[in-house]
Every structure is written in structure tokens, then in C-alpha cells.
Amino acid sequence: MKKIVAFITLIILTTSCVSTKSTIQNIDDNAPIPQISQHNTFVITEFSKEAKYGYNKDYPINVFYRNTLNESINQERFLNALSGPKGEKITFKKLESCCPFPTKRSEMGAGFLDVYEVTWQGQKKPVVLYLNIYEKGVLMVPVGLALKKF
């Protein structure tokens, strides 16, 4: 019974907090599905010139997971393809889910962004990236980061 009450409360809170219009600016339903490398990372060939890409909730990294059974696999495939600006090995951890938005790709009609902290040795301040598993977009390396060399 407690689970049912909690679920109903969650739905009420989620739907009452979600705007009817998404503020996400970089959704691209025509973006190609990224290739996966032999290291189980995404093959990323583009570097973002937009300083907000990934760093701002309105310009998240859209890693779309609906073609997999695992919600976090595409986030890991993306993050594991990156390195620090000078090729440093990065570590990352999920901080929270935030920023509800409307989407047709969720049974609830709403999605959340996942917020990740990215760190590497010698870094002064951790980087915070916003990732979106519900929508598609062209995957690029965010400004200030680099591609991992295998």
C-alpha cells in the first residue's frame, strides 16, 4: 500500500512540476544513431563549439537509450569516450536527476536530465554535465574536454 501511495504522489508531483513546453534547445530526431567502438564507447567525431553544450540544462547531451534495455548504458558509452583536456583519464559519478521536461518518449509523459560530475587529476574544479536519455541529438565532445585515446 505504501508503494502505491508513493507512486501516486510521485506522479502528481512530477506532472504538476513539468512545463507543457520543453526548454531543451538541441533535440535532433534525425541525428544518426552513434556507432559503438570495440571498447564499448560511442564513436564521437565532432567537437562542440557551443560552450553551453552539456553544461547547461537547456543544452544537454542527448544520448537516447530506447534502443537498449539499460537506461544508463548510453551515458556510460558517451562518458567513457572522453578524457580531460590534455588526455587525462576521467572519472564520473551521477549526482542527481533534475529538471523535468515533457517528452513523448516516456510512459509518464515526462523525462529528467541526469547530472554527472566529471573529474580528472590536476583539475581545479569538477565539471558538471547534463545528460538526457530520452531524446536524440548529435553527440559531440563538450568544450574543455577531449576524446580518449585508446
C-alpha positions, -999 to 999 in steps of 0.1 A, spaced: 0 0 0 28 24 8 44 18 -26 11 27 -43 7 59 -23 43 69 -30 39 62 -67 7 82 -70 24 111 -51 54 109 -74 31 111 -105 12 141 -91 44 159 -82 60 151 -115 31 161 -137 25 193 -117 61 204 -120 66 197 -157 61 225 -180 40 218 -211 68 231 -233 103 218 -233 131 243 -230 157 218 -244 173 235 -275 193 208 -291 170 178 -298 175 163 -332 153 134 -341 172 130 -373 205 125 -356 222 93 -366 225 65 -340 261 66 -329 284 37 -337 299 17 -308 337 12 -308 354 -21 -298 359 -5 -264 321 -2 -259 322 36 -262 305 58 -287 325 68 -317 324 106 -315 339 126 -343 326 161 -336 337 187 -311 311 212 -299 318 249 -305 288 258 -282 300 265 -247 266 256 -233 266 221 -248 264 196 -219 270 223 -193 235 239 -194 202 221 -187 188 236 -219 216 221 -240 221 186 -226 239 158 -242 211 137 -258 222 101 -256 188 84 -262 186 49 -247 153 35 -262 172 11 -284 187 -6 -254 173 -23 -223 197 -4 -199 189 33 -191 225 42 -182 245 23 -209 245 52 -234 255 77 -207 285 54 -199 293 49 -236 294 86 -240 314 95 -209 339 66 -213 348 81 -248 360 113 -231 392 124 -215 404 156 -197 416 184 -219 452 171 -221 442 134 -224 438 128 -186 418 98 -175 384 110 -163 362 96 -136 325 104 -133 296 99 -110 259 106 -112 250 134 -88 212 136 -93 183 136 -117 167 170 -122 150 194 -145 117 176 -155 106 182 -191 78 169 -213 86 141 -237 67 116 -258 94 90 -252 84 83 -216 53 64 -203 48 92 -177 50 119 -204 80 135 -187 117 129 -185 145 140 -163 181 150 -170 209 132 -152 236 153 -138 271 139 -138 303 152 -121 334 146 -142 369 148 -126 405 142 -136 438 145 -118 451 181 -116 417 196 -121 408 227 -100 370 223 -101 349 194 -112 329 196 -144 291 191 -142 274 177 -173 237 173 -181 227 141 -200 193 133 -215 184 97 -221 150 104 -236 159 125 -267 183 122 -296 209 146 -308 243 147 -325 269 136 -300 299 159 -296 328 164 -272 319 193 -249 341 224 -248 371 218 -225 372 181 -228 389 157 -253 385 123 -268 401 94 -250 429 78 -269 428 40 -269 
